[in-house]
Amino acid sequence: MEHYNDEIQLKDILIKFSEYKQVLWQKKGKIILFSFLFFVLGILVAFFSTTRYKAELTFVVEDSQERGSVLGSMSGIASQFGFDVGGNSSSTFSQQNIMELLKSRGVVEATLLEEGTIDGKKDLLVEHYITINEFREDWANSEEFSGVNFNKASTLEHDSIMGVIWKRLSENNLTIEMQNDKTDIINLSFISANEQFGKQFTETLIDEMSKMYITHQTKQARNTLDFLQDRADSVFVELDKAEQEFARLKDINQRIIKASGRLKELQLMREVEVLNTMYLEIVKNLEISKMTLLNQTPIINIIDKPILPLEEEKLSKTMAGILGGFLGGFLSVCFFIFGKLFKDALDS
């Protein structure tokens, strides 16, 4: 009995399939017409679409753990005297973190607030971006944003606009990814409606990221360097005073024979020797700290920069037409099938 019901159901399915096939065949003229109309529409969309430019930059992040062992031994010597010259750097700025930080609001905003020259006009990059994307035309009827200019003092409106621009750039225009699994090279891609803006924004973005990265990675070594420099200057002043006092007292004591009369002279001589030893050790550690700081800079090495003219990204008319034709055909088929289903449901 169940086998008999299965045969009936399969037969019904085949009959329905034949009916739908016959309906679509009858409507083939309209389906072709829909497909042609969408084909033309696709070509028109591609024709009027805005040309966008792709700026690409590749760079590699220097691994702080692979720096030479020479400075490691030097930092070991310095540590014997109680100084940390910053030989060990944290892993806060790993490659994955750098890829995210390049899209962070802080870095993007710092980039947009840098100056650039577009079409012979020098202005902030954010002002160029607003002009290129015709934001001011949209703000013409807005009392809140009509007079906004980023060359003036920052206000709440500036922060609001900058937040919108950052979100738009990071989500739609900016792409950061590894070149492949076998290398540590990172690709930075930026899509822009103006190729000069795309090139300058990309280069400025990596510069701002480099500044932040270098500042972080060298912070410990720079603090140590500043401390040692201040300490060296202080000890040198004390040593100079002690030497002058020792020389003055020695001139006074030339005719004194008793040791009790020369006691102050001996104390000053000991103080000069101690200060001189301290100064020599501090200067030694200061030079080690300078070499450590030099070794940690730069951190980001750029391999390739975007070169004008940039690669154009514009929808192909042929591809747009083909996709439009397929879409029109699919929608028209769905329309007639659902129309048949609705009619059958009403008749039943």
C-alpha positions in Angstrom: 0.0 0.0 0.0 2.8 2.4 0.9 4.6 1.5 -2.4 1.3 2.4 -4.3 1.1 5.8 -2.5 4.8 6.5 -3.4 4.1 5.8 -7.0 1.1 8.2 -6.9 3.1 11.0 -5.3 6.0 10.6 -7.8 3.5 10.7 -10.7 1.9 13.8 -9.3 5.3 15.5 -9.0 6.2 14.7 -12.6 2.8 16.0 -13.8 3.3 19.2 -11.8 6.8 19.6 -13.2 5.5 19.1 -16.7 2.8 21.8 -16.1 5.3 24.3 -14.8 7.6 23.5 -17.7 4.8 24.1 -20.2 3.9 27.4 -18.5 7.5 28.7 -18.7 7.7 27.6 -22.3 4.5 29.6 -23.0 6.0 32.6 -21.3 9.4 32.3 -22.9 8.9 35.5 -24.9 8.3 37.5 -21.7 11.2 35.8 -20.0 13.5 36.7 -22.8 12.2 40.3 -22.8 12.8 40.6 -19.0 16.3 39.2 -19.5 17.0 41.7 -22.3 15.7 44.6 -20.3 17.9 43.7 -17.3 20.8 43.1 -19.7 20.5 46.7 -20.9 20.0 47.9 -17.3 23.2 46.2 -16.3 25.1 47.9 -19.1 23.7 51.3 -18.1 24.6 50.8 -14.4 28.2 50.0 -15.5 28.3 52.9 -17.9 27.3 55.5 -15.2 29.2 53.8 -12.3 32.0 55.9 -10.8 35.5 54.8 -11.5 37.4 53.9 -8.3 41.1 53.5 -7.9 43.0 50.9 -5.8 46.2 51.9 -4.0 48.2 49.0 -2.7 51.1 49.1 -0.3 53.1 46.1 1.0 55.2 46.1 4.2 56.7 43.7 6.7 56.9 44.0 10.4 60.3 43.6 12.0 60.3 40.8 14.7 61.9 42.3 17.8 62.9 38.7 18.9 65.2 38.3 15.9 67.4 41.3 16.7 71.1 40.6 17.1 72.6 38.9 20.1 75.3 41.7 20.4 72.9 44.1 22.0 71.5 41.3 24.2 75.0 40.8 25.7 75.4 44.6 26.1 72.1 44.9 27.9 73.3 42.0 30.1 76.3 44.1 31.0 74.2 47.1 31.7 71.8 45.1 33.9 74.8 44.3 36.2 74.8 48.0 37.1 71.1 48.1 37.7 70.1 49.6 34.3 67.5 48.2 31.9 68.2 49.4 28.4 65.0 48.1 27.0 66.4 45.0 25.2 63.2 43.1 25.7 60.1 44.5 23.9 56.5 43.5 24.5 54.4 41.7 21.9 51.5 44.2 22.1 52.1 45.1 18.4 52.1 41.7 16.8 51.3 41.3 13.1 47.6 40.6 13.8 47.3 43.6 16.1 49.0 45.8 13.6 46.5 44.8 10.9 43.7 45.8 13.2 45.4 49.0 14.5 45.8 50.2 10.9 42.0 50.4 10.8 41.7 51.8 14.3 40.0 55.2 14.7 43.1 56.8 16.3 45.4 56.0 13.4 42.8 56.8 10.7 41.9 60.1 12.3 45.6 61.1 12.7 46.1 60.3 9.0 43.1 62.4 7.9 44.3 65.3 9.9 47.6 65.4 8.0 48.1 67.7 5.0 48.1 66.6 1.4 48.1 68.1 -2.0 45.3 67.0 -4.3 44.9 68.5 -7.8 47.4 71.3 -6.8 45.5 72.3 -3.7 47.1 71.8 -0.3 44.7 71.0 2.6 44.0 68.5 5.3 43.2 65.0 3.9 39.9 65.0 5.6 38.9 68.2 3.8 40.0 66.6 0.5 37.9 63.6 1.3 34.8 65.7 2.1 35.2 67.5 -1.2 35.8 64.4 -3.3 32.7 62.7 -1.9 30.6 65.9 -2.2 29.6 65.9 1.5 29.2 69.7 1.6 26.4 69.5 -1.0 24.5 67.2 1.3 25.2 69.6 4.2 24.0 72.7 2.4 20.6 72.6 4.0 21.9 71.6 7.4 22.5 74.3 10.0 24.6 71.9 12.1 27.2 70.9 9.5 27.0 73.7 6.9 30.1 75.6 8.2 32.2 72.8 9.4 35.9 73.1 8.6 38.6 70.9 10.1 41.2 73.6 9.9 39.3 75.3 12.7 39.1 74.4 16.4 37.7 70.9 17.0 34.0 70.7 18.1 31.4 68.0 18.7 30.4 68.2 15.1 34.0 67.5 14.0 34.1 64.4 16.2 30.7 63.2 14.8 31.8 63.7 11.2 35.2 62.1 11.8 33.5 59.1 13.3 31.3 58.6 10.3 34.2 59.0 7.9 36.3 56.5 9.9 33.6 53.9 9.9 33.0 54.3 6.2 36.7 54.0 5.4 37.5 51.1 7.7 34.4 49.1 6.5 34.2 49.9 2.8 37.5 51.2 1.6 40.4 49.8 3.6 41.6 46.2 3.5 44.6 44.7 5.3 45.6 41.1 4.9 48.5 38.8 4.8 50.0 38.3 1.3 50.1 34.5 1.9 50.6 31.9 4.6 54.3 31.4 3.8 55.5 35.0 4.2 55.1 37.8 6.8 54.4 40.4 4.2 51.2 42.4 4.8 49.1 44.0 2.0 47.4 47.3 2.6 44.7 48.2 0.0 42.7 51.4 -0.2 39.9 52.1 -2.6 39.2 55.8 -3.5 37.3 57.9 -6.0 40.4 60.0 -6.5 43.8 58.3 -7.3 45.9 61.1 -5.8 44.0 61.0 -2.5 44.2 57.2 -2.5 48.0 57.2 -2.9 48.6 60.0 -0.3 46.2 58.5 2.2 47.8 55.0 2.0 51.3 56.4 2.4 50.3 58.7 5.3 48.4 55.9 7.0 51.4 53.6 7.1 53.6 56.5 8.3 51.2 57.2 11.2 51.1 53.5 12.1 54.9 53.4 12.0 55.1 56.4 14.4 52.8 54.7 16.9 54.5 51.4 16.6 58.0 52.8 17.0 57.0 55.0 19.9 55.6 52.0 21.7 58.4 49.6 20.9 61.1 52.1 21.9 59.4 53.6 24.9 61.3 51.6 27.5 64.6 52.2 25.8 63.9 55.9 25.3 62.9 56.3 29.0 66.1 54.6 30.0 68.1 56.8 27.6 66.5 60.0 29.0 67.2 58.8 32.6 70.8 58.0 31.8 71.3 61.3 30.0 69.9 63.3 32.9 72.0 61.3 35.4 75.1 61.8 33.3 74.6 65.5 33.2 73.9 65.7 36.9 77.0 63.6 37.8 79.2 65.7 35.4 78.1 68.9 37.2 78.9 67.4 40.6 82.3 66.1 39.3 83.2 69.5 37.8 82.4 71.2 41.1 84.4 68.6 43.1 87.4 68.9 40.8 87.4 72.7 41.1 87.1 72.5 44.8 89.8 69.9 45.0 92.2 72.0 42.9 91.5 75.1 45.0 92.1 73.4 48.3 95.3 71.7 46.9 96.7 75.1 46.1 95.9 76.3 49.6 97.5 73.3 51.2 100.8 73.4 49.3 102.8 74.5 52.4 100.9 72.3 54.9 102.8 69.2 56.0 100.6 67.7 58.7 98.1 65.0 57.5 95.3 66.6 59.7 95.6 69.8 57.7 95.3 67.9 54.4 92.3 65.8 55.5 89.8 67.9 53.5 92.0 67.5 50.5 92.0 63.7 50.8 88.2 63.7 51.2 87.7 65.8 48.0 90.2 63.5 46.1 88.2 60.5 47.1 84.9 62.2 46.1 86.4 63.1 42.7 87.5 59.5 42.1 84.1 58.1 43.0 82.2 60.7 40.8 84.6 60.0 38.0 84.0 56.2 38.2 80.2 56.8 38.3 80.4 59.1 35.3 82.4 56.6 33.2 79.9 53.8 34.0 76.9 56.0 33.3 78.4 57.1 29.9 79.1 53.5 29.0 75.5 52.5 29.7 74.3 55.6 27.9 76.0 54.5 24.7 74.6 51.0 25.1 71.1 52.5 25.5 71.6 54.6 22.3 72.6 51.5 20.4 69.6 49.6 21.7 67.3 52.4 20.7 68.9 52.6 17.2 68.4 48.8 16.8 64.7 49.1 17.5 64.1 51.7 14.8 62.6 51.4 12.3 60.1 48.7 13.0 58.0 48.7 9.9 59.8 48.2 6.6 57.8 49.2 3.4 58.4 47.0 0.4 56.2 48.6 -2.3 54.4 51.9 -2.4 51.4 52.8 -4.7 52.6 54.3 -7.9 50.5 56.6 -10.2 48.5 55.8 -12.2 46.7 53.5 -9.9 44.8 50.4 -10.9 41.2 51.2 -11.9 38.3 49.3 -10.5 35.2 49.8 -12.6 32.4 47.4 -13.4 32.8 45.8 -16.8 29.9 46.6 -19.2 29.9 43.1 -20.6 30.0 41.4 -17.2 27.3 43.8 -15.9 25.1 43.1 -18.9 25.5 39.3 -18.5 24.8 39.4 -14.7 21.8 41.7 -15.4 20.5 39.3 -18.0 20.8 36.3 -15.7 19.1 38.3 -12.9 16.2 39.3 -15.2 15.7 35.7 -16.3 15.8 34.4 -12.8 13.3 36.9 -11.5 10.9 36.4 -14.4 11.0 32.6 -14.0 10.3 33.0 -10.2 7.5 35.4 -11.0 5.7 33.0 -13.4 6.3 30.0 -11.1 4.9 31.7 -8.0 2.0 32.9 -10.2 1.2 29.3 -11.2 1.4 28.2 -7.5 -0.9 31.0 -6.4 -3.4 30.1 -9.1 -3.4 26.4 -8.3 -3.9 27.2 -4.6 -7.0 29.3 -5.5 -8.4 26.5 -7.7 -8.0 23.8 -5.1 
